[in-house]
């Protein structure tokens, strides 16, 4: 069976306010993985459009991030799910 590993990057400049999940956790599509406080002071949720198991978390609370920062990696469970 093929394995697909996704890299989770930050879309924002800011600071990690909270790491919501831990390595090996199973996460669902669009589930919040990280909370980021942007340079404008907004609290943004970071998520990914696939479900699977987190392989790694590469950042910690309080860390400064940019749009090229790798936040973690996720192994896709390759399950097709639907939502309205």
trRosetta pair geometry for C-beta under 8 A, 3 or more apart (Angstrom, degrees):
i j d omega theta_ij theta_ji phi_ij phi_ji
1 78 7.8 -145 176 28 116 162
2 78 7.8 119 78 -83 88 147
3 75 6.3 -35 -169 -150 101 106
3 76 7.8 151 -172 50 53 83
4 75 7.3 128 79 -159 51 56
4 76 4.1 -8 79 32 106 128
4 78 6.9 119 23 -71 114 95
5 55 6.6 -14 -138 -1 114 150
5 73 5.6 9 178 180 106 114
5 74 7.0 159 -157 79 60 39
5 75 5.4 -32 -100 -97 76 65
5 76 7.3 -143 -82 -1 25 82
6 48 6.3 134 118 -171 147 147
6 50 6.2 141 -18 46 155 138
6 52 7.6 134 20 43 112 146
6 73 6.8 160 81 -157 48 62
6 74 4.9 -16 59 61 99 93
6 75 8.0 178 17 -87 75 17
6 76 6.2 85 -19 -50 107 97
7 70 5.7 -60 -172 -132 108 107
7 73 5.7 -32 -104 -103 54 81
8 33 6.6 -60 -167 94 159 161
8 46 7.3 105 173 150 113 119
8 48 5.7 -89 -107 -62 104 130
8 70 7.1 98 71 -166 57 64
8 71 4.6 -66 108 64 101 101
8 72 4.7 4 46 61 123 75
8 73 6.7 -161 6 -84 87 26
8 74 6.2 68 -40 -10 112 107
9 67 6.9 46 154 178 111 55
9 68 6.9 -42 -156 -147 121 24
9 69 6.7 136 -155 77 70 48
9 70 6.0 -48 -97 -102 70 50
9 71 6.6 151 -123 2 16 91
10 14 7.7 -152 -176 42 135 90
10 34 7.9 -67 -99 86 90 150
10 36 6.7 116 -142 -89 112 159
10 46 6.6 -61 -119 -107 64 148
10 65 4.6 122 -36 150 171 130
10 66 6.7 132 78 91 128 24
10 67 5.8 -126 96 -114 82 33
10 68 7.8 -19 53 41 92 19
10 69 4.6 18 13 62 122 101
10 71 5.7 113 -53 -47 81 112
11 46 7.2 169 19 -115 92 99
11 67 6.0 16 -152 -123 28 92
12 36 5.2 147 68 119 140 147
12 38 5.1 -95 -170 -102 131 95
12 44 5.8 140 -46 57 157 152
12 46 7.7 -122 13 -75 112 111
12 65 7.0 61 86 96 77 109
12 67 6.7 132 25 -77 9 76
13 38 6.6 73 76 -153 64 75
13 39 5.1 3 102 -24 107 118
13 65 7.1 -172 -142 96 35 63
13 66 5.4 5 -105 -120 77 61
13 67 6.8 -45 -54 -28 69 80
14 36 4.6 105 86 167 135 101
14 37 5.2 -175 -178 88 120 46
14 38 4.2 -82 -78 -109 131 34
14 39 5.8 -127 -87 -33 72 60
14 44 7.4 144 20 31 166 115
14 64 7.6 -157 118 -147 25 59
14 65 6.1 -9 65 57 61 91
15 36 6.8 153 73 -158 36 69
15 37 5.0 -13 58 58 92 97
15 62 6.5 -20 -175 -152 110 29
15 63 6.9 159 -153 80 66 34
15 64 5.7 -37 -97 -98 74 54
15 65 7.1 150 -104 14 22 84
16 19 6.5 15 175 -55 127 81
16 34 6.1 -66 -135 -166 95 117
16 35 7.5 98 -167 76 57 56
16 36 6.1 -43 -102 -103 44 74
16 59 5.1 162 -56 141 154 124
16 60 6.7 152 83 103 148 26
16 61 5.5 -129 113 -118 103 33
16 62 6.4 -32 69 24 88 24
16 63 4.8 22 18 50 119 84
16 65 6.2 82 -43 -20 86 123
16 71 8.0 145 -95 -128 121 104
17 35 4.4 -60 68 107 109 100
17 36 6.3 171 4 -111 92 16
17 37 4.9 95 -56 -24 115 96
17 43 6.4 -28 9 -131 163 98
17 61 7.0 -4 159 -142 18 86
18 34 7.0 168 87 -158 58 52
18 35 4.3 28 44 38 95 113
18 61 6.2 11 -104 -105 35 107
19 22 7.6 85 133 -81 111 57
19 33 7.8 -22 -157 156 62 67
19 34 5.9 -22 -113 -109 53 82
19 57 5.9 70 -159 -166 138 143
19 59 6.9 175 -83 90 117 83
19 60 6.6 -57 -26 -133 136 41
19 61 6.1 -109 -4 -54 91 80
20 32 5.3 60 18 117 171 92
20 33 5.7 -167 52 -171 108 20
20 34 6.2 -147 6 -79 93 26
20 35 6.6 95 -47 -19 106 88
21 25 4.5 -136 -170 63 104 152
21 27 5.8 -31 -105 -75 162 122
21 31 7.7 75 -56 122 133 119
21 33 5.3 -51 17 -139 120 71
21 54 5.7 147 127 -25 126 154
21 57 7.4 -178 92 -79 77 125
22 25 5.1 107 59 -30 65 116
22 54 7.1 164 105 74 30 141
22 57 6.8 -72 -142 -20 39 140
23 54 5.3 -126 -124 112 40 102
23 55 6.6 -8 -146 151 95 19
23 56 5.8 6 -105 -109 116 30
23 57 5.6 -120 -52 -4 85 92
23 72 7.9 -158 -87 -148 78 123
24 53 6.0 -9 -149 -175 39 110
24 54 6.4 -56 0 70 18 80
24 55 7.8 61 -68 -109 52 31
25 53 7.0 164 82 -147 33 65
25 54 5.2 19 51 22 81 116
26 51 7.4 27 177 177 86 94
26 52 7.2 -119 -143 144 68 20
26 53 5.5 -41 -94 -90 63 72
26 77 7.5 35 -144 -54 102 141
27 31 4.7 -147 -172 64 93 135
27 33 6.4 13 -137 -87 162 98
27 48 7.7 76 109 49 133 103
27 51 6.4 -155 99 -142 57 63
27 52 6.9 -8 54 61 80 49
27 53 7.7 137 13 -109 76 24
27 54 6.3 61 -9 -40 118 98
27 74 7.0 -69 47 -130 121 131
28 31 4.6 99 59 -35 75 121
28 51 4.8 -13 -133 -108 42 112
28 81 7.7 -28 -159 43 94 174
29 47 8.0 74 167 160 43 117
29 48 7.6 -99 -137 101 52 60
29 49 5.6 19 -153 -166 97 43
29 50 6.0 -17 -98 -118 84 7
29 51 5.1 -63 -38 -48 70 86
29 81 6.1 -159 1 67 131 131
29 83 7.6 -152 85 -7 133 131
30 47 4.9 54 -155 142 39 147
30 48 7.7 -130 -73 71 32 30
30 49 6.3 28 -59 -105 76 55
31 47 5.9 162 71 -135 32 114
31 51 8.0 71 2 -108 115 80
32 35 6.9 25 176 -64 124 79
32 45 4.4 -73 -116 -159 109 114
32 46 7.1 88 -153 59 67 44
32 47 5.5 -69 -94 -72 37 103
33 46 5.6 -64 61 98 92 86
33 47 5.8 140 -1 -107 90 49
33 48 6.7 23 -16 -4 139 94
33 54 7.6 144 -138 -89 119 129
33 71 7.2 112 116 128 124 136
33 72 7.1 -130 165 41 137 136
34 45 7.6 144 80 -161 50 46
34 46 4.2 -3 60 49 97 118
34 59 7.4 37 -119 71 143 128
34 71 5.8 -95 -25 -166 154 144
35 43 5.9 -4 -175 -172 105 98
35 44 7.2 153 -158 77 55 42
35 45 6.2 -29 -103 -101 69 57
35 46 7.5 -159 -78 12 21 83
36 43 7.4 152 78 -155 40 50
36 44 4.9 -24 65 64 92 95
36 46 6.0 59 -10 -29 115 113
36 65 6.7 -75 -129 52 126 132
37 41 6.7 -15 -175 -144 97 34
37 42 7.3 164 -152 80 54 34
37 43 5.7 -27 -96 -96 69 66
37 44 7.8 159 -94 17 20 77
38 41 6.8 -42 72 25 76 19
38 42 4.8 5 33 54 118 85
38 43 7.9 -148 3 -74 81 18
38 44 5.8 60 -39 -8 106 120
46 71 6.6 117 127 -18 154 177
48 74 6.2 -180 66 24 161 156
50 74 6.9 154 84 113 108 133
50 76 5.0 -43 160 -117 142 97
50 77 7.9 167 161 27 94 72
51 76 7.5 83 75 -150 46 61
51 77 5.4 -41 107 32 88 117
51 79 6.0 -38 70 56 123 107
51 81 6.5 58 -4 0 134 137
52 74 4.9 117 79 164 117 97
52 75 4.9 -152 168 91 128 51
52 76 4.5 -109 -64 -119 145 21
52 77 4.3 -177 -101 -22 68 77
52 78 7.9 62 -89 -14 108 53
53 74 6.9 163 83 -157 33 69
53 75 5.1 -7 59 54 86 101
53 77 6.9 95 -14 -65 78 97
54 57 6.6 23 165 -54 132 84
54 72 5.9 -13 -156 158 105 138
54 73 7.3 121 -163 83 60 49
54 74 5.4 -41 -102 -101 53 78
55 72 7.4 157 61 171 66 89
55 73 4.5 -36 59 94 112 101
55 74 6.5 -176 5 -99 85 20
55 75 5.5 90 -49 -26 111 95
56 72 5.3 -171 96 -151 63 76
56 73 4.9 37 39 32 95 96
57 60 7.8 92 134 -76 111 60
57 71 7.3 -31 -150 158 64 68
57 72 4.6 -25 -107 -95 45 122
58 69 7.9 -175 101 169 118 84
58 70 5.1 18 61 107 160 89
58 71 6.0 170 51 175 96 16
58 72 5.4 -173 4 -79 84 51
58 73 7.8 71 -30 -15 112 79
59 63 4.8 -144 -165 64 95 148
59 65 6.4 -6 -121 -78 152 121
59 69 6.8 53 -72 161 131 124
59 71 5.3 -47 7 -135 123 65
59 72 7.4 -94 16 -45 85 83
60 63 5.3 102 59 -27 62 119
65 69 4.0 -103 -153 33 91 163
65 71 7.3 18 -131 -81 148 93
66 69 5.3 124 49 -25 59 99
70 73 7.7 4 177 -54 115 81
